[in-house]
Amino acid sequence: MDASAADFVPPMPPPVGRALSAFAGLLQARRDVLSIFPEDAYRRQVFSARLPGRLILVANTPDVVRAVFVTRHETYQRKSRFLEDALRPVIGGSAFIASGEDWAEKRGAIVPPLHPSVVSGFEPCFEQAAAELAEDFARAEGPVDVAVAYAAAITRVMLLAVFGPGVAREEAAEIARTFTAYQDAAEVVDLFGLIGLPDVAGWLTRARANRLAAEIRARVAALLAAAGPEGGTPLLASLRAARREDGSPILAGERLLDEVVMLLLAGSEGAAITLTWTTMLAALHPPSADRIAIEVRASKSHDYTRAFIQEAMRLYPPVAVLARQATQPDRIRRWRVRKGDVVLAVPWLLHRHEELWEAPHHFRPERFLGPQARPRPRYAYLPFGIGPRICAGAAFGMAEVRTFVTTLFQRFRFALAPGFTPRPNCRLALRPRGGMHLVVTPR
Ligand code: HEM
């Protein structure tokens, strides 16, 4: 094991001393979901909170995760109402939040163009966007907010992948900026709605969220119109070509727009956040970043780079909470689950569970490396989710993150900007509160 990394514990919010009441927890969760977990949440297997009229159960052990997300997928395939309501204004009824046959059909349309076997075809898009970002870093005077830079660069990848090189680079920055503002507005809105209380502030924020959603959709609709019915890339052609058994198109008109907007957003969010945390870890632990730079220059196999990224996603899973609602009654251990109750798997907790990981809060990329890697329980590492709804772009996402890391880490060193402290903050996704301000210098 690399002794230099073995004792490094990167930033995490302190656990609360004792469990909060359900209501206090809900208020707190509005600001940061991670801040509601008491210390024993990193040890327990299943625990619950009861809100008026609703049970929230946390599946915190591999066999229950497997039951909910895989074996009993039919019962738990619906995402939470909170997530559905937060995203519907911008991504419509697309595969990300659809359920039942509607979901199966849409999933069938988006999986082939993102399949692992075709991902290498997107490498030129990854390389172009990474090279453009490297030029920005080289020209930067003063600290860079890499969270903002990566959001724009990864949206750029998705625009290149869907529409091709004709789209202006500034378009990606605009869409990424608008989506971040949208999330800030949308993700706080509905926690009160969840328990049936009126939320006046929420209504005001919702109006702003709806305006931002309309702006994003109008931009993407304009790009689709400019591409014309035949234009765009093989990815877009594949979405348009998806057919039902009776020969009718699965995605046309608004439904095609929903799916393209969803791919731009879902496809950007996870990868940009992964890169942000990966780069923070490089800044906080320079010897491991040096090791990546050396590996990239010396060899074609990038095993340590891959392990570093996997460890970053273990410590900071971009989707830190996976939520499902029961569509019919069920029983989980001693809990009686009713229709509408919510079951969560919390990658943040599972990835740091004391019974599942050695030194769970330590940064140790070696745990994912070759002969030293201990076998992991299969349902305890879920950066891309699990079961039939597993991320449709996992291979694409891993490949683009790897291209950005290899391109940037061999050219630059990273350090925290003076006076800046990174703070993990989880609402819809696990992002750094206030951005990620780093000094970027050439190697
Ligand atoms: C490192 C990058 C990424 C991470 C960490 C990530 C993470 C996730 C996770 C955790 C889910 C499951 C959510 C749940 O079960 O509630 C998911 C779903 C999804 N992701 Fe990703 N994702 C990444 C990249 C991408 C990319 C590049 C695309 C598309 C190009 C994409 C498209 C999707 C879609 C369409 C779904 C919904 C699948 C369904 O419900 O059937 N993701 N992603």
Boltz pocket constraint, residues with backbone or C-beta under 6 A from the ligand:
constraints:
  - pocket:
      binder: B
      contacts: [[A, 79], [A, 95], [A, 96], [A, 97], [A, 107], [A, 110], [A, 114], [A, 263], [A, 266], [A, 267], [A, 268], [A, 269], [A, 270], [A, 271], [A, 272], [A, 274], [A, 318], [A, 319], [A, 321], [A, 322], [A, 323], [A, 382], [A, 383], [A, 384], [A, 385], [A, 386], [A, 388], [A, 389], [A, 390], [A, 391], [A, 392], [A, 393], [A, 394], [A, 396], [A, 397], [A, 398], [A, 401]]
      max_distance: 6.0
